[in-house]
């Protein structure tokens, strides 16, 4: 059995089995578990379900906003600034309220 690697923006370590780790929620850091070897590796990931949840894919910059199980929105990297998008949303809501 191979030992998987655990990577974050700040470090990269090889995990020796058995290894337990408590990851922090998004914003503090991002983690990735990988296996660079040709051997299989065993990894058990456990997650809580808290909504709303925001996740960022660190390689692409894509942001996922989950509002409920199976529901939410995806925002590709390079979108307009948040304040500009907020103005667009408020204007759209105002136009909808007037009809």
C-alpha positions as CSV (number, residue, x, y, z in Angstrom):
1,X,0.0,0.0,0.0
2,X,1.2,3.4,-0.9
3,X,1.3,6.4,1.5
4,X,-0.8,9.3,0.1
5,X,0.4,12.9,-0.1
6,X,-1.4,15.7,1.6
7,X,-1.0,19.1,-0.1
8,X,-2.1,22.6,0.8
9,X,-0.9,26.0,-0.5
10,X,1.6,26.1,2.3
11,X,3.0,22.5,2.5
12,X,3.2,19.1,1.0
13,X,3.7,16.0,3.2
14,X,3.6,12.2,2.7
15,X,1.2,10.6,5.2
16,X,2.4,7.4,6.9
17,X,-0.5,5.0,7.7
18,X,-2.4,5.2,9.9
19,X,-2.7,9.0,10.0
20,X,-5.6,11.1,11.2
21,X,-6.0,14.8,10.3
22,X,-8.7,17.3,11.1
23,X,-8.9,19.8,8.2
24,X,-10.2,23.3,8.7
25,X,-13.1,24.8,6.7
26,X,-12.4,26.7,3.5
27,X,-10.8,30.1,3.9
28,X,-8.1,28.9,6.3
29,X,-6.5,26.7,3.7
30,X,-7.2,24.1,1.1
31,X,-6.2,20.5,1.2
32,X,-5.6,17.9,-1.6
33,X,-5.0,14.2,-1.1
34,X,-3.1,12.5,-3.9
35,X,-1.2,9.3,-4.7
36,X,1.7,9.8,-7.0
37,X,2.8,6.1,-6.8
38,X,1.7,3.2,-8.9
39,X,0.5,1.4,-5.8
40,X,-3.0,1.8,-4.4
41,X,-3.5,4.0,-1.3
42,X,-6.3,3.8,1.2
43,X,-7.8,7.1,2.2
44,X,-11.0,7.8,4.2
45,X,-12.4,11.3,4.0
46,X,-15.3,12.4,6.2
47,X,-17.1,15.6,5.8
48,X,-19.9,17.4,7.6
49,X,-22.8,18.9,5.7
50,X,-23.2,22.5,6.6
51,X,-25.1,24.9,4.4
52,X,-24.5,27.4,3.0
53,X,-21.0,26.3,2.0
54,X,-18.5,28.0,-0.2
55,X,-15.7,26.0,-1.9
56,X,-12.9,27.2,-4.1
57,X,-11.1,25.0,-6.5
58,X,-7.5,26.2,-5.9
59,X,-6.2,25.1,-9.3
60,X,-8.8,26.9,-11.4
61,X,-10.2,29.6,-9.1
62,X,-13.7,28.4,-9.7
63,X,-16.0,29.0,-6.7
64,X,-18.9,26.8,-5.8
65,X,-21.7,28.2,-3.6
66,X,-23.8,25.4,-2.1
67,X,-27.2,26.4,-0.7
68,X,-28.5,22.9,0.0
69,X,-27.7,19.3,-0.9
70,X,-27.5,19.3,-4.7
71,X,-28.3,23.0,-5.0
72,X,-26.2,26.0,-5.6
73,X,-24.2,28.0,-8.1
74,X,-20.8,27.8,-9.8
75,X,-18.8,30.9,-10.5
76,X,-15.8,30.4,-13.0
77,X,-12.6,32.2,-12.3
78,X,-12.4,35.6,-13.9
79,X,-15.9,36.7,-13.2
80,X,-16.6,40.4,-12.6
81,X,-15.8,41.9,-9.2
82,X,-18.2,41.1,-6.4
83,X,-19.5,44.6,-5.9
84,X,-20.2,44.9,-9.7
85,X,-22.2,41.6,-9.5
86,X,-24.1,42.8,-6.4
87,X,-25.2,45.9,-8.3
88,X,-26.4,43.8,-11.2
89,X,-28.3,41.5,-8.8
90,X,-30.0,44.5,-7.0
91,X,-30.9,46.1,-10.3
92,X,-32.4,42.8,-11.6
93,X,-34.4,42.4,-8.4
94,X,-35.7,46.0,-8.6
95,X,-36.8,45.5,-12.2
96,X,-38.6,42.2,-11.2
97,X,-40.4,43.9,-8.4
98,X,-41.8,46.6,-10.7
99,X,-43.5,44.2,-13.1
